[in-house]
Amino acid sequence: MVRLIPVEQKGQTVWIEDAPKQCAEGHDQLTPSHGACPVCEEPVRLWRCQAEGCPASTQYDDEHRHYGRRNLQP
């Protein structure tokens, strides 16, 4: 589950996504996106690394639970 965190900026509260800062390889070139979970095929929040040749190119929401279309149990 993707969480929103309240942060104060310039005297106002804004909500920012609790997103990863780096991919598993340490690159900080993540782009947020949505896609299908490779296990259960349900929509999931993901982040794609834009670093050239990165083997850890996609990072999925680490709190995602596989309940979806394949009738998987937790």
C-alpha positions in Angstrom: 0.0 0.0 0.0 1.4 3.4 -0.9 1.1 5.9 1.9 0.9 9.7 1.8 2.8 11.6 4.4 1.9 15.1 5.4 4.9 17.5 5.2 4.9 21.3 5.8 6.3 23.3 3.0 6.2 27.1 2.9 3.7 27.2 5.7 1.3 24.8 4.1 0.7 21.1 4.5 1.3 19.0 1.4 1.1 15.3 1.0 4.1 13.4 -0.5 4.2 9.7 -1.5 6.2 7.3 0.7 8.2 6.2 -2.2 11.6 4.5 -2.4 14.6 6.8 -2.9 16.8 4.3 -4.7 16.5 1.1 -6.6 18.1 -2.1 -5.3 21.3 -1.2 -7.1 21.6 2.2 -5.5 20.5 4.4 -8.4 18.4 7.4 -7.6 16.7 7.7 -11.0 13.3 6.2 -10.1 10.1 7.1 -12.0 6.7 6.3 -10.4 4.3 4.3 -12.4 1.5 1.6 -12.2 1.4 -1.8 -13.7 0.3 -5.4 -13.1 1.9 -7.4 -10.3 4.0 -10.2 -11.9 2.6 -12.7 -9.4 -1.2 -12.0 -9.1 -1.7 -9.7 -12.0 -3.5 -7.1 -9.9 -2.7 -3.4 -10.4 0.2 -2.3 -8.2 2.2 0.9 -7.7 5.8 0.5 -9.0 8.9 2.5 -9.6 11.1 2.0 -12.7 14.8 2.7 -12.5 15.9 4.9 -15.5 19.6 4.1 -15.1 21.0 2.5 -18.2 21.4 -1.3 -17.9 20.1 -1.5 -14.4 19.3 -5.1 -13.5 16.9 -4.0 -10.8 14.8 -2.1 -13.3 11.4 -2.3 -11.5 10.6 -2.0 -7.8 7.1 -2.9 -6.6 5.2 -1.7 -3.6 6.6 -3.8 -0.8 3.3 -3.9 1.1 1.3 -5.3 -1.8 -0.7 -8.5 -1.0 -1.4 -11.1 -3.7 -5.1 -11.7 -3.4 -6.1 -11.0 -7.0 -7.3 -12.8 -10.1 -5.3 -16.0 -9.5 -7.1 -16.5 -6.2 -3.9 -16.6 -4.2 -4.1 -16.7 -0.5 -2.0 -14.6 1.9 
